[in-house]
Amino acid sequence: MKKFYFLLLGVMLSALSMQADDYTITLNLDDASRYQVLVGQEEKTDLVTGDNVITAPEYTNVIVKTVGDYLFENIQRTDSEYPEYIGNKAEWTVGIYSSYNGVTWNIRSYDAEAARDLTCKVIVDAPEKVTVQRSGTYSYVTLQPGENTVKLDSSKENPLMISPKDYRTSLYQVLLNDEVQSARGTQYYITVAEGDVVKIDANYPEVPVAVKFTYGSEEAKGSITSVTVDGQPVTNYNDDNFTVMMGSTLAIEGNQNDYTFNAFKVNDNTEYFAGRYSTIIKGETTFYIEAAKIGTYKVKVNVDNPEAVSFYKGYSYSGERVTLAEGDNELEVSSRNPILQVKANDGYYLTELSAGDATISSEYDGFKTINATDGMEITIRTAAIVRDKVAMLYVDDRSLAQYYMSLQRADRFSIDPVTGYQRVEFYEGDNDFQLGLAQPSTCVVLQNGTQVQPQYQGSTTYQLTLADGDVIKVFMKAEPETFHVTFDAEGVEASQVAVVRDSIVAVSKWPEGMDVETGTAVTLTSAEGYIMTVKVNGKEVAADENGVVSFNVNAATVVSLTSVPTGISALQPAEAEGKNVYNVEGKLVLRQATRAALGNLPAGVYVVGGKKCVVAGK
């Protein structure tokens, strides 16, 4: 599933990056004053009667709307014998496509109000809750509270379609000439004649009505798990005096895992029941439920920390969540639907999940699924997640992943990479990682110096299994080069200086040199009791406040390094000028030293004025 998400994203981003070409269509209008035209989001303000040429990128939508009392009569492509289908007589949309390039549409309209030859009255108590449309043209009727005069075209716009604005509700009643009309679902189709009166009562009377639950057996009472009224749970629905306000929405949920529903009736009418049922109470209502309990399996679940897991009978999205206690839990599981699901909660992971010889499958959303059997014993062991492993992620230029870049853990938590180095803290359960990016022209991914191949040819999605201390590098500027770093450190023991590359990899055999990729960060730190001087390609690099010398490798590099015990100061030319300089064996190397002569001394330790000093050398 994760692979599919990244594949879909790549396809979408590729589509976005395609360069669209412009194409031209023509709209021939019978009267420009009758229309509004939008090209994409912008209105075309220079409409003329006759041909209007529109040029826009492919896939742009062109929307044509009638204004005032005008509606579409006909829309005809000049290269087709069939007219366009117009569902909404006041609005029509055409897309700009290469296949339509150069095509003309003739658009004709008529004065709908002048054509309306039938008049009726519509009386409404709450117009804000009601929608009235004329069929055929699907034009809306604007309503005011009380009486409204409504005109229709008898040949095109009859019947009136009346419905609640909120599809989740219903209208109390609709009357035609004082006769109550029947709805199809929540919509009324009222065919009117000249002078008819349509009365719409949207509001229900504010009166309580009796609602009664009856059952085929005492056992069936346990089949109902929830009853709500307007979304609020009620518990007294089995009482003889249970009532709800007329117009309320009553919803019922039943336990299909443990019960078979043999009958479900509302006012003696059989209704379809698939575990949920909702209705608007319009009067006294009786529900009849006939259900029988299904056979069950006995299952024992032993868990060390119930706070660490979520456990369900059935699937998590439709089943029953079970509250577990520490230790043994005796459960009854429906033999018809013996599915159990368990998942570690945030901050925890499963160290053990066993169910005898049963196969435990993994779902993409992190749940483990068990098919229960009678007498099954399930063991669940957990631990708190401690992300004590660290890998380094290096990105040469994050901005070159133009649309998207992410390093995603197995739990689908995404890390947003930055240019340069960043730490990735993880534990073993976070594997495998998915690295996805779009759409650099170059992409090379290395793991510990070895190139990682994408999940499929042409993809920029990579699967990574990380170990503690790994280094992942992403190069998008150019393919990386390998450069050798040479250490010129005669007399310096490896133990006197700690060398680290990529912020995480200790280089114990640094005197032998090392090969690194473009942009690699290197740090040098003196061991306790020593002081060092460092030159990189002949240029001295100062240590930071922590005594660490840092540099990045972007070419073949020579590191000149000296290290002496602390207490030996650096030779200062101003202090040493005019004095004799000796090596540590006591041999005179300079008499009455000058600044120029001091600057030419080889790197090493010297005695000047009775003090040991270190010379960095050229």
C-alpha positions as CSV (number, residue, x, y, z in Angstrom):
1,M,0.0,0.0,0.0
2,K,2.9,2.4,0.8
3,K,4.4,1.7,-2.6
4,F,1.0,2.6,-4.2
5,Y,0.9,5.9,-2.4
6,F,4.3,7.0,-3.6
7,L,3.5,5.7,-7.1
8,L,0.3,7.7,-7.3
9,L,2.0,10.8,-6.0
10,G,4.7,10.5,-8.6
11,V,2.2,10.1,-11.4
12,M,0.3,13.2,-10.1
13,L,3.4,15.3,-9.9
14,S,4.6,14.2,-13.3
15,A,1.2,15.4,-14.7
16,L,1.6,18.7,-12.9
17,S,5.0,19.3,-14.4
18,M,3.8,18.8,-18.0
19,Q,3.8,21.9,-20.1
20,A,0.2,22.6,-21.4
21,D,-0.3,23.9,-24.9
22,D,-2.9,26.6,-25.8
23,Y,-5.9,25.6,-28.0
24,T,-8.8,27.6,-29.4
25,I,-12.6,27.1,-29.4
26,T,-15.4,29.5,-30.6
27,L,-18.7,30.2,-28.8
28,N,-21.3,31.7,-31.2
29,L,-23.9,33.6,-29.0
30,D,-27.3,34.6,-30.2
31,D,-27.3,37.6,-27.8
32,A,-24.2,38.5,-25.8
33,S,-26.2,40.3,-23.1
34,R,-27.8,37.0,-22.1
35,Y,-24.6,35.3,-21.0
36,Q,-21.7,35.3,-18.6
37,V,-18.6,33.3,-19.6
38,L,-15.8,32.2,-17.3
39,V,-12.5,31.0,-18.7
40,G,-11.0,29.1,-15.8
41,Q,-11.5,31.5,-12.9
42,E,-11.5,34.7,-15.0
43,E,-14.6,36.3,-16.6
44,K,-14.5,37.1,-20.3
45,T,-15.7,40.7,-20.4
46,D,-15.6,41.4,-24.2
47,L,-18.4,39.1,-25.2
48,V,-20.1,40.0,-28.6
49,T,-23.2,38.7,-30.3
50,G,-21.8,36.1,-32.8
51,D,-18.4,34.5,-32.7
52,N,-16.3,34.7,-29.5
53,V,-12.9,33.1,-29.9
54,I,-11.4,31.6,-26.7
55,T,-7.7,30.5,-26.5
56,A,-6.5,28.8,-23.3
57,P,-4.3,25.9,-22.1
58,E,-5.5,22.4,-22.5
59,Y,-7.8,21.2,-19.7
60,T,-9.1,24.7,-18.9
61,N,-12.8,24.7,-18.2
62,V,-15.0,27.3,-19.9
63,I,-18.3,27.9,-18.1
64,V,-21.2,29.6,-19.8
65,K,-24.1,30.9,-17.6
66,T,-27.3,32.5,-18.6
67,V,-28.3,35.7,-16.8
68,G,-31.7,37.2,-15.8
69,D,-34.7,35.2,-16.9
70,Y,-32.9,33.5,-19.8
71,L,-32.3,29.8,-20.1
72,F,-30.6,27.6,-22.7
73,E,-32.7,26.5,-25.6
74,N,-30.1,24.6,-27.6
75,I,-26.3,24.2,-27.8
76,Q,-25.0,22.6,-31.0
77,R,-21.5,21.7,-32.1
78,T,-21.0,22.6,-35.7
79,D,-19.2,19.4,-36.4
80,S,-21.9,17.2,-34.8
81,E,-25.4,16.3,-35.7
82,Y,-26.4,15.9,-32.1
83,P,-27.1,18.7,-29.7
84,E,-25.3,19.0,-26.4
85,Y,-27.1,17.6,-23.3
86,I,-28.0,20.4,-21.0
87,G,-28.9,19.2,-17.5
88,N,-28.8,22.6,-15.9
89,K,-30.6,25.0,-18.3
90,A,-28.8,28.0,-16.7
91,E,-25.1,26.7,-16.8
92,W,-23.1,24.7,-19.2
93,T,-19.4,23.7,-19.1
94,V,-17.0,22.8,-21.9
95,G,-13.3,21.8,-21.5
96,I,-10.5,23.0,-23.7
97,Y,-9.0,19.9,-25.3
98,S,-6.7,19.3,-28.2
99,S,-9.5,17.3,-29.9
100,Y,-11.8,20.4,-29.7
101,N,-9.2,22.8,-31.3
102,G,-11.0,25.0,-33.8
103,V,-14.5,23.7,-33.0
104,T,-17.5,26.1,-32.8
105,W,-20.6,25.8,-30.6
106,N,-23.8,27.7,-31.5
107,I,-25.5,28.7,-28.3
108,R,-29.2,29.7,-28.3
109,S,-31.4,30.8,-25.4
110,Y,-35.0,31.9,-24.7
111,D,-36.8,34.1,-22.3
112,A,-38.0,31.6,-19.7
113,E,-40.3,34.0,-17.8
114,A,-42.1,35.0,-21.0
115,A,-42.7,31.4,-21.8
116,R,-44.2,30.5,-18.4
117,D,-47.9,30.1,-19.0
118,L,-49.0,28.5,-15.7
119,T,-49.4,30.2,-12.4
120,C,-49.7,28.6,-8.9
121,K,-49.2,29.6,-5.3
122,V,-46.6,28.2,-3.0
123,I,-47.1,28.8,0.8
124,V,-44.0,28.0,3.0
125,D,-43.4,28.5,6.7
126,A,-39.5,28.3,6.6
127,P,-38.1,29.0,3.1
128,E,-34.5,28.7,4.5
129,K,-35.1,25.0,4.9
130,V,-36.7,24.3,1.6
131,T,-35.6,24.0,-2.0
132,V,-38.1,24.2,-4.9
133,Q,-37.1,23.6,-8.5
134,R,-38.9,23.5,-11.8
135,S,-38.3,20.2,-13.5
136,G,-37.0,20.1,-17.0
137,T,-35.1,23.4,-16.7
138,Y,-34.0,22.7,-13.1
139,S,-34.4,26.4,-12.4
140,Y,-34.8,27.4,-8.7
141,V,-37.8,29.2,-7.3
142,T,-36.9,32.0,-4.9
143,L,-39.2,31.8,-1.8
144,Q,-40.3,34.2,0.8
145,P,-42.1,33.3,4.1
146,G,-45.8,33.0,3.5
147,E,-47.4,33.1,0.0
148,N,-45.4,33.1,-3.2
149,T,-46.7,33.4,-6.8
150,V,-44.8,30.8,-8.9
151,K,-44.9,30.6,-12.7
152,L,-44.0,27.5,-14.8
153,D,-43.7,26.6,-18.5
154,S,-46.4,23.9,-18.6
155,S,-44.7,22.1,-21.5
156,K,-41.2,22.0,-19.8
157,E,-41.2,22.7,-16.1
158,N,-44.0,20.6,-14.5
159,P,-43.9,19.1,-11.9
160,L,-42.3,21.2,-9.1
161,M,-39.6,19.4,-7.2
162,I,-39.6,20.1,-3.5
163,S,-37.0,18.9,-1.0
164,P,-35.2,19.9,2.2
165,K,-32.1,21.9,1.8
166,D,-30.4,19.7,4.3
167,Y,-30.4,16.2,2.8
168,R,-30.2,14.7,6.3
169,T,-33.6,16.1,7.3
170,S,-37.1,15.9,5.9
171,L,-40.1,18.2,5.5
172,Y,-43.0,17.8,7.9
173,Q,-45.6,17.7,5.1
174,V,-46.5,19.0,1.7
175,L,-50.1,19.6,0.7
176,L,-51.6,20.2,-2.8
177,N,-55.0,22.0,-2.5
178,D,-55.2,20.8,1.2
179,E,-54.4,17.2,0.3
180,V,-51.3,15.6,2.0
181,Q,-48.8,14.4,-0.7
182,S,-46.4,11.5,-0.5
183,A,-42.7,11.8,-0.8
184,R,-40.2,9.7,-2.7
185,G,-37.6,9.5,0.0
186,T,-37.4,13.1,1.2
187,Q,-38.4,14.7,-2.2
188,Y,-41.8,15.6,-3.5
189,Y,-42.9,15.8,-7.1
190,I,-46.0,18.0,-7.3
191,T,-47.7,18.3,-10.7
192,V,-49.7,21.6,-10.6
193,A,-52.5,23.1,-12.6
194,E,-53.5,26.7,-13.1
195,G,-54.5,28.3,-9.8
196,D,-53.3,25.3,-7.6
197,V,-52.1,26.0,-4.0
198,V,-49.0,24.1,-2.7
199,K,-48.5,24.4,1.0
200,I,-45.0,23.4,2.4
201,D,-44.7,22.8,6.2
202,A,-41.0,22.5,6.8
203,N,-41.2,22.7,10.6
204,Y,-42.5,19.8,12.6
205,P,-44.9,20.5,15.4
206,E,-43.1,20.8,18.7
207,V,-44.8,17.8,20.3
208,P,-43.5,14.6,21.9
209,V,-44.5,11.4,20.2
210,A,-44.3,7.8,21.6
211,V,-41.6,5.5,20.3
212,K,-41.8,1.9,21.3
213,F,-39.3,-0.9,20.9
214,T,-40.7,-4.4,20.9
215,Y,-38.8,-7.7,20.5
216,G,-39.4,-11.2,19.3
217,S,-37.7,-12.6,22.5
218,E,-36.0,-11.5,25.6
219,E,-32.7,-12.5,24.1
220,A,-33.2,-10.1,21.2
221,K,-33.0,-7.1,23.6
222,G,-29.2,-7.6,23.8
223,S,-28.9,-7.2,20.1
224,I,-29.3,-3.4,20.2
225,T,-26.0,-1.7,21.2
226,S,-26.9,2.0,20.7
227,V,-29.9,4.3,20.2
228,T,-29.4,8.0,19.5
229,V,-31.8,10.9,19.1
230,D,-30.4,13.8,17.0
231,G,-26.9,12.3,17.7
232,Q,-27.3,12.1,21.4
233,P,-27.2,8.7,23.1
234,V,-30.4,7.6,25.0
235,T,-30.6,4.6,27.4
236,N,-34.3,4.6,28.3
237,Y,-35.5,3.5,24.8
238,N,-37.0,0.3,26.2
239,D,-39.3,2.2,28.7
240,D,-43.0,2.1,28.1
241,N,-43.2,5.9,28.3
242,F,-40.2,6.6,25.9
243,T,-40.9,9.7,23.7
244,V,-39.0,11.9,21.3
245,M,-39.9,15.2,19.7
246,M,-41.5,15.0,16.3
247,G,-39.0,15.6,13.6
248,S,-36.1,14.2,15.5
249,T,-33.6,11.8,13.9
250,L,-33.5,8.5,15.7
251,A,-30.6,6.1,14.9
252,I,-30.3,2.4,15.9
253,E,-27.1,0.3,15.9
254,G,-27.2,-3.5,16.4
255,N,-24.6,-6.1,17.2
256,Q,-24.2,-8.2,14.0
257,N,-21.1,-9.9,15.3
258,D,-23.0,-11.8,18.0
259,Y,-26.6,-11.8,16.7
260,T,-28.5,-12.8,13.6
261,F,-31.4,-10.4,12.8
262,N,-34.4,-12.3,11.5
263,A,-36.8,-9.4,11.3
264,F,-36.7,-5.6,11.6
265,K,-39.9,-3.7,11.2
266,V,-41.0,-0.1,11.5
267,N,-44.7,0.4,12.1
268,D,-45.2,-3.2,10.7
269,N,-43.3,-2.4,7.5
270,T,-40.2,-4.6,7.0
271,E,-37.0,-2.5,6.6
272,Y,-33.5,-3.4,5.6
273,F,-31.2,-3.6,8.6
274,A,-27.4,-4.1,8.3
275,G,-26.4,-3.2,11.8
276,R,-27.5,0.5,11.4
277,Y,-30.9,2.2,10.8
278,S,-31.9,5.8,10.9
279,T,-35.2,7.5,10.4
280,I,-37.0,10.8,11.1
281,I,-39.8,10.4,13.6
282,K,-43.0,11.9,12.1
283,G,-45.5,10.4,14.5
284,E,-46.0,7.5,16.9
285,T,-43.5,4.8,15.9
286,T,-43.0,1.2,16.8
287,F,-39.9,-0.8,16.1
288,Y,-40.0,-4.6,16.1
289,I,-36.7,-6.5,16.3
290,E,-36.4,-10.3,16.1
291,A,-32.8,-11.5,16.7
292,A,-31.1,-14.6,17.9
293,K,-27.7,-14.9,19.5
294,I,-25.0,-16.6,17.4
295,G,-22.8,-19.4,18.8
296,T,-19.6,-18.1,20.4
297,Y,-15.9,-19.2,20.9
298,K,-14.2,-18.9,24.2
299,V,-10.9,-17.0,23.9
300,K,-8.4,-16.1,26.6
301,V,-6.2,-13.0,26.1
302,N,-3.3,-12.4,28.3
303,V,-1.8,-8.9,28.1
304,D,1.1,-7.3,30.2
305,N,0.0,-3.7,29.7
306,P,-3.6,-3.0,28.5
307,E,-2.8,0.7,28.1
308,A,-0.4,-0.1,25.4
309,V,-2.8,-1.8,22.9
310,S,-6.2,-1.4,21.2
311,F,-8.1,-4.7,20.9
312,Y,-11.2,-5.3,18.8
313,K,-13.8,-8.0,18.2
314,G,-14.2,-7.8,14.4
315,Y,-12.4,-5.2,12.3
316,S,-11.4,-1.9,13.9
317,Y,-13.5,0.2,11.6
318,S,-16.8,-1.7,12.3
319,G,-16.2,-4.0,15.3
320,E,-16.4,-3.7,19.1
321,R,-13.5,-2.3,21.0
322,V,-12.7,-4.4,24.0
323,T,-11.4,-3.0,27.3
324,L,-8.7,-5.4,28.5
325,A,-7.4,-5.8,32.0
326,E,-3.8,-6.7,32.9
327,G,-3.3,-10.5,32.9
328,D,-6.0,-12.9,31.7
329,N,-9.1,-11.8,30.0
330,E,-11.9,-14.3,29.1
331,L,-13.8,-13.3,25.9
332,E,-16.7,-14.6,23.9
333,V,-16.2,-14.2,20.2
334,S,-18.9,-14.7,17.5
335,S,-18.3,-18.0,15.6
336,R,-19.8,-16.3,12.5
337,N,-17.3,-13.4,12.6
338,P,-14.3,-14.7,14.6
339,I,-12.0,-11.9,13.6
340,L,-9.9,-10.2,16.3
341,Q,-7.6,-7.2,15.7
342,V,-4.9,-5.8,17.9
343,K,-2.6,-2.7,17.5
344,A,0.0,-1.1,19.6
345,N,-1.0,2.4,20.8
346,D,1.2,5.5,20.2
347,G,4.4,5.2,22.1
348,Y,4.4,1.4,22.3
349,Y,5.2,-1.6,20.1
350,L,4.4,-5.3,20.3
351,T,7.3,-7.4,21.5
352,E,5.3,-10.6,21.3
353,L,1.9,-11.6,19.8
354,S,1.1,-15.3,19.7
355,A,-2.0,-17.3,19.3
356,G,-0.9,-20.9,19.3
357,D,-0.5,-22.2,15.7
358,A,-2.8,-19.6,14.2
359,T,-1.5,-17.4,11.5
360,I,-1.4,-13.7,12.4
361,S,-1.6,-11.3,9.4
362,S,-0.5,-7.7,9.3
363,E,-2.7,-4.9,7.9
364,Y,-1.3,-1.7,6.2
365,D,-2.8,0.5,9.1
366,G,-0.7,-1.3,11.7
367,F,-3.3,-3.8,13.0
368,K,-2.6,-7.5,13.4
369,T,-5.5,-9.8,12.5
370,I,-6.2,-13.1,14.2
371,N,-8.9,-15.6,13.1
372,A,-10.1,-16.9,16.5
373,T,-11.0,-20.5,17.3
374,D,-12.7,-22.0,20.3
375,G,-10.3,-22.3,23.3
376,M,-7.6,-20.1,21.7
377,E,-5.1,-18.4,24.0
378,I,-3.6,-15.1,22.9
379,T,-0.5,-13.6,24.4
380,I,0.4,-9.9,24.0
381,R,3.6,-8.4,25.3
382,T,4.5,-4.8,24.8
383,A,7.3,-2.3,25.4
384,A,7.6,1.5,25.3
385,I,9.2,2.8,22.2
386,V,12.7,4.2,22.8
387,R,14.3,5.6,19.7
388,D,17.8,5.0,20.8
389,K,19.3,4.3,17.4
390,V,20.6,7.1,15.2
391,A,21.3,7.4,11.5
392,M,22.4,10.5,9.6
393,L,20.6,11.8,6.5
394,Y,22.5,14.2,4.2
395,V,20.8,16.1,1.4
396,D,22.9,18.2,-1.0
397,D,20.1,20.6,-1.9
398,R,16.5,20.1,-0.6
399,S,15.1,22.7,-2.9
400,L,15.8,20.5,-6.0
401,A,13.0,18.2,-4.9
402,Q,10.6,20.7,-6.4
403,Y,7.3,19.2,-5.2
404,Y,7.9,16.8,-2.5
405,M,10.4,15.1,-0.3
406,S,9.9,12.9,2.7
407,L,11.5,10.1,4.8
408,Q,8.6,8.0,6.1
409,R,8.8,5.5,9.0
410,A,6.9,2.2,8.9
411,D,4.1,3.8,11.0
412,R,3.8,6.4,8.2
413,F,5.1,9.3,10.3
414,S,7.0,11.6,7.9
415,I,10.3,13.3,8.5
416,D,10.8,16.5,6.4
417,P,14.4,16.5,5.2
418,V,16.5,19.7,5.1
419,T,19.7,20.7,3.2
420,G,22.8,19.3,4.9
421,Y,22.8,16.8,7.7
422,Q,20.1,15.8,10.1
423,R,19.7,13.1,12.7
424,V,17.1,10.4,12.3
425,E,16.3,8.8,15.6
426,F,14.6,5.4,15.4
427,Y,14.1,1.9,16.8
428,E,14.0,-1.4,14.9
429,G,10.2,-1.3,14.6
430,D,10.4,1.9,12.5
431,N,11.9,-0.1,9.6
432,D,11.4,-0.2,6.7
433,F,11.7,3.5,5.8
434,Q,10.4,5.0,2.5
435,L,12.3,7.9,1.0
436,G,10.3,9.6,-1.7
437,L,11.0,12.8,-3.7
438,A,9.8,14.5,-6.8
439,Q,11.0,15.6,-9.3
440,P,14.7,16.3,-9.5
441,S,16.6,15.8,-12.8
442,T,19.3,13.9,-10.9
443,C,18.9,11.6,-7.9
444,V,21.5,9.3,-6.4
445,V,20.9,7.8,-3.0
446,L,23.7,6.1,-1.0
447,Q,23.5,4.1,2.1
448,N,26.9,3.8,3.8
449,G,28.5,4.6,0.4
450,T,26.6,1.9,-1.6
451,Q,24.1,3.1,-4.1
452,V,20.4,2.3,-3.4
453,Q,18.2,1.5,-6.4
454,P,14.6,2.9,-6.6
455,Q,11.7,0.5,-6.0
456,Y,11.1,0.3,-9.8
457,Q,12.6,1.7,-12.9
458,G,12.0,5.4,-13.3
459,S,10.8,5.8,-9.7
460,T,12.2,8.2,-7.1
461,T,11.0,6.2,-4.2
462,Y,13.5,4.1,-2.2
463,Q,13.0,1.5,0.5
464,L,15.6,1.7,3.3
465,T,16.3,-0.6,6.2
466,L,18.3,1.5,8.7
467,A,20.8,0.3,11.3
468,D,22.4,2.2,14.1
469,G,25.1,4.5,12.7
470,D,24.0,4.4,9.1
471,V,24.6,7.3,6.8
472,I,22.1,8.0,4.0
473,K,23.0,10.6,1.4
474,V,20.8,12.1,-1.3
475,F,22.5,13.9,-4.2
476,M,20.4,16.0,-6.6
477,K,22.8,18.7,-7.8
478,A,25.0,16.2,-9.6
479,E,26.2,12.6,-9.2
480,P,28.6,12.5,-6.3
481,E,32.4,12.1,-6.7
482,T,34.7,10.2,-4.4
483,F,37.7,12.1,-3.0
484,H,40.7,10.9,-1.0
485,V,41.6,12.6,2.3
486,T,45.3,12.3,3.2
487,F,46.5,13.0,6.8
488,D,50.1,14.4,7.1
489,A,50.6,13.8,10.8
490,E,54.1,12.5,11.3
491,G,54.6,11.6,15.0
492,V,50.9,11.9,15.9
493,E,49.4,8.8,17.3
494,A,45.9,7.8,16.2
495,S,44.7,7.9,19.8
496,Q,45.7,11.6,20.2
497,V,43.0,12.8,17.7
498,A,39.4,11.7,17.2
499,V,38.3,11.9,13.6
500,V,34.6,11.6,12.7
501,R,33.0,11.8,9.3
502,D,29.3,12.4,8.4
503,S,28.8,13.5,12.1
504,I,28.4,9.9,13.2
505,V,31.1,7.6,11.8
506,A,34.3,7.3,13.9
507,V,37.4,6.8,11.8
508,S,39.8,4.8,13.9
509,K,42.4,4.3,11.2
510,W,42.5,7.9,10.0
511,P,46.3,8.0,9.6
512,E,45.9,5.7,6.6
513,G,43.6,8.2,4.9
514,M,40.0,7.7,3.8
515,D,37.7,8.0,0.7
516,V,34.6,10.1,1.1
517,E,31.8,11.5,-1.2
518,T,31.2,15.1,-2.2
519,G,30.2,17.3,0.7
520,T,31.2,15.0,3.5
521,A,31.6,16.7,6.8
522,V,34.8,15.8,8.8
523,T,35.6,16.8,12.4
524,L,38.8,16.5,14.4
525,T,38.9,16.6,18.2
526,S,42.0,16.4,20.4
527,A,42.2,13.6,23.0
528,E,42.3,14.8,26.6
529,G,45.7,16.1,27.5
530,Y,46.7,17.1,24.0
531,I,46.5,20.2,21.8
532,M,46.5,20.1,18.0
533,T,46.9,22.4,15.1
534,V,45.2,21.7,11.7
535,K,45.7,22.9,8.2
536,V,43.5,21.8,5.4
537,N,45.1,22.0,1.9
538,G,47.6,24.4,3.4
539,K,45.1,26.7,5.1
540,E,44.9,26.7,8.9
541,V,41.5,25.9,10.3
542,A,40.7,27.1,13.8
543,A,38.9,25.0,16.4
544,D,35.5,26.1,17.7
545,E,34.8,26.9,21.4
546,N,34.6,23.2,22.1
547,G,38.0,22.5,20.6
548,V,36.6,20.8,17.4
549,V,38.0,21.5,14.0
550,S,35.4,21.0,11.2
551,F,35.6,21.1,7.4
552,N,33.7,19.7,4.3
553,V,35.4,17.7,1.6
554,N,34.7,18.8,-2.0
555,A,38.1,17.9,-3.6
556,A,41.1,15.8,-2.9
557,T,42.2,17.0,0.5
558,V,45.5,17.0,2.6
559,V,45.1,17.5,6.3
560,S,48.4,18.6,8.0
561,L,48.2,17.8,11.7
562,T,50.3,18.3,14.8
563,S,49.4,17.2,18.3
564,V,51.4,17.8,21.5
565,P,50.6,17.4,25.2
566,T,48.9,20.3,26.8
567,G,51.2,22.8,28.6
568,I,53.2,23.3,25.4
569,S,52.2,26.6,23.9
570,A,52.3,27.7,20.2
571,L,55.4,29.5,19.2
572,Q,54.8,33.2,18.9
573,P,57.3,34.9,16.5
574,A,57.2,38.2,18.5
575,E,58.3,36.4,21.7
576,A,60.9,34.2,20.0
577,E,62.5,36.8,17.7
578,G,66.2,37.4,18.6
579,K,66.3,34.3,20.7
580,N,68.1,30.9,20.2
581,V,65.8,28.0,19.2
582,Y,66.6,24.4,20.1
583,N,64.9,21.1,19.3
584,V,63.7,18.7,22.0
585,E,67.0,16.9,21.9
586,G,68.8,20.1,22.8
587,K,70.4,20.8,19.4
588,L,70.5,24.5,18.3
589,V,68.5,25.0,15.2
590,L,68.3,28.8,15.0
591,R,70.6,31.5,16.5
592,Q,69.2,34.9,17.1
593,A,66.0,33.9,15.3
594,T,64.3,36.2,12.8
595,R,60.7,36.2,11.9
596,A,61.4,34.8,8.4
597,A,63.6,32.0,9.9
598,L,60.9,31.1,12.5
599,G,58.3,30.9,9.7
600,N,60.4,28.4,7.8
601,L,60.8,26.0,10.7
602,P,59.4,22.5,10.1
603,A,56.3,21.5,12.2
604,G,57.3,20.2,15.6
605,V,58.2,21.0,19.2
606,Y,61.0,23.4,20.1
607,V,62.6,25.0,23.2
608,V,62.7,28.8,23.2
609,G,63.8,30.8,26.2
610,G,63.6,27.6,28.3
611,K,59.9,26.9,27.3
612,K,58.6,24.2,25.0
613,C,56.6,25.6,22.1
614,V,54.9,24.0,19.1
615,V,55.3,25.1,15.5
616,A,52.5,24.3,13.1
617,G,54.8,24.5,10.1
618,K,54.0,25.6,6.6
